[in-house]
């Protein structure tokens, strides 16, 4: 499958436009994600239609609390991510660096997902568990079919999406949960992303009328200082307004952060009370 967006530079070198890394990829090489590669001047995708997991989950597990409340959602993922967070909860299927692994999984045609949703009479599909932008070509094919069959699309993402990809996605996204990790220092030091792109994605979704909820995993020593928490609340209000739903999630040791402490409950409470004091109307603690 050819990649959604890229441009051709000199001597067959390509610039991928799917995410804000904008990887410049010589012939025979891959981008940072290892999923898109330059095959003799054409950018191809390794994980199209290779589904690594499917589940039926309560929509609140995404978490989405204020949209299709009390329903269940059909959820699926293909491998891959464009960030490298050392605390990733789903690292086995997201943090893949061996390009030969991306064709693992079961081959699903886009219509296969629609048939599953109809079989169980579900109202929505969630693109989740890994970073769906990494399989955006496939996701869009499923999302178009979903709308044709009156099924809602829920995008669960790190928000590190290029402007070009956002334009393609927005007409088909009905609700989204975006992961917001902290200020620029957190993204630069740990995650291989940039805060301004995540905030821009939130604002673009909000301005387009997409139902938006935001999740922050509070990790001791990384994003739990009072200064950091206040910064995140101020940015959420600035970019998305006081009606935005904010989920504050508790950290437990995972992946490369096995020795880090569980988030103290007092920090979670501080973040919630501070957000409410500053005017955010919907704040929830999760993973407790």
C-alpha positions, 0 to 999 in steps of 0.5 A: 500500500502506498503511503497517504502523504509524501513528497518527492525530493531529489534523487528519489529521496522522499519526505513523509508527511504523515506525522510531524517528524517529516522523515526524509527517507533515501531509497531503501530506507525507512522513517523513524516509525519503521513502517513507511519505507522508500521502495525505489521512489515510492513510499510504501506502508508495511502494516496495512490491513495487518491487525494485531488485536481486536476487542469489544470494550466499554467506551469508558475504557478509552477513556470516553465519558461524555459520548455514547455513554454506557455503550461498548465499542469495537476496538482494533489496532495495527502495530507501531508508534511514532513516539518512544515513551519508556513507560508505554503500557502497550509496548509489545505492539507499539514499540516495534523497531524491527521492520520485519515484524510489521506484517505480523497479525491477521489480515482483515479487509476494512469491511471485516470490521464493519461486519463485526460491529454489525454482528454485535450491534455496536455503535462505534469503532475505536482506533486505539491501543497503538498510535492509529496515525501509524496505520492511517491509510487503513484506518481511513478506509475503515472510517469511510465505510463506518460512516456509510453504515452509520457507525461512529469513529473514535480516535485514541491517539498521542496527537502527534499528527501532521496538519496534512493528515489531520485534514484527511482525518477530521471529516471522519472522526466523531470523538477523540481522546488525545494523550497529553504528556507534559511540557516540551521538555517531557516530549523532547527528553522522553517521547520523541514528540513536541508539545505544540503539535499535540496542542494544535491537534487538540485545538483542530479537533475541537474547532472542527466540532469533534467530541474531545477528551484528554488523558494525562498519565502522571508519572512521578519525577517526570510530569508531577511537579506543581509547576508542570501540572499548572502548565498543563492545565493552563495550556488545556484551557488556552487551546481547548477551553474549560469544557474540555474533559480531562482524565488524570491517570495513575502511573504503575511501573511498566516497560522501561520504567519498572523502578519508578514509583506508583503515582502518590494519590496526593498528587492526583488529588492536587491535579484534580483540585487545581484543575477544578479551581482554574475552571475546568468543568470535567476532571476525572481520576483514573487507573486508581 
